Amino acid sequence: MIPFLDLKRVSQQYRDELIQACKRVIDSGWYIGGQELEKFEQNFANFCGTKFAIGVANGLDALILTLRAWKELGQLKDGDEVIVPANTYIASILAITANDLKPVLVEPDEQSLNISVDAIQSAITEKTKVILAVHLYGQLADMPKIMQIAERHNLLVLEDSAQAHGAKIQGKKAGNWGDASGFSFYPGKNLGALGDAGAITTNDAELARTLQALRNYGSHEKYKNLFVGVNSRLDEIQAAMLDVKLKYLDEEIVKRRQIAASYLSQIQNPFIALPLTGSDTQQYKQHVWHLFVIQSEYRDELQSYLKENGVQTLIHYPIPPHKQEAYKEWNDLSFPITERIHAQVLSLPMGPTQTLEETQKVIELCNAFLPKGRA
Ligand SMILES: *Cc1c(COP(=O)(O)O)cnc(C)c1O
């Protein structure tokens, strides 16, 4: 079976270094809030080009706590509107509703599948306070335009960079465009821990300081609580694992780009639409290919065919947030582009340890696919 992503093989590459780092933490006797976290935060901020990175327990908390911090700082209040793409992973939306803010779902751009700039503009009201831009599949949303709109309307911009570590536009990376950005280090992400982890990046010192307290019971100083905080810390072991893997992230991105380039140049089938990363072909070079997402009207048939032929694929995502039972109140809303995307997308195998042979086999199978009744 060609796996969608072989995490065991990914970890094996760095096994000795990971074990060394583990030993160092075990032998230090210090497991929460120490040097490993500090070192990783500094290195990750440097990687993104930001002044600050604040480690938290996971990517969802990174988003929740950032919105929460803006409430604590008086920049947001209950009921304020947050514009968010309707086709995002549900975490982006959970972060909004968890803060008693109002998600305003908007359609994506049909080419990039990232939030549509025109749709943002039409959705802005007096209550709009935040644009939550999600960099889906490893490609930045149109940040230059989004930042212009935000400036014009005095809005905060939160990036959801969970799928886009290292992606750039005009040389500026994910996490360094908005007022703040949430990252996930879930094992399957491009930079993954060996467990759950996340971080927020920002250039705003006051926000960073507030987040440092919020993740730790609302406290900077033991037993002095400034906020009604939570426990969402990134522990020393995971910080140490991430610091090992961060060194290799750029190399891994190169490998992902090579696989994407092969898929893009060699998959040719009228029943398969390849990802369009925007009219600017420069963008291909800036994409970090967390996922390689094709579309087909025969998606389910294509997925079964690939499976029968030994290729694992995944669907990101089968059900849009507004059709989820958790958000029953939105089930009748209509987002035709979003709904079509969810019916047609399929993610092909993609990862830093995928071999040339594996990539070739996926390409050959895709090219030989013929939907039933189309012979
Ligand atoms: C993975 C992901 C998250 C959530 O990250 P966790 O670490 O799993 O909480 C948020 N947003 C997007 C777009 C994601 O892909």
The ligand as a Gaussian input file, in Angstrom:
#p B3LYP/6-31G(d) Opt

LIG

0 1
 C       -5.057000      20.980000      11.921000
 C       -5.784000      22.251000      11.787000
 C       -6.198000      22.996000      12.905000
 C       -6.170000      22.475000      14.309000
 O       -5.001000      21.992000      14.784000
 P       -4.948000      20.973000      16.020000
 O       -3.529000      20.994000      16.435000
 O       -5.403000      19.645000      15.508000
 O       -5.855000      21.484000      17.093000
 C       -6.757000      24.235000      12.689000
 N       -6.949000      24.716000      11.462000
 C       -6.596000      24.033000      10.356000
 C       -6.826000      24.636000       9.018000
 C       -6.021000      22.776000      10.488000
 O       -5.693000      22.082000       9.384000

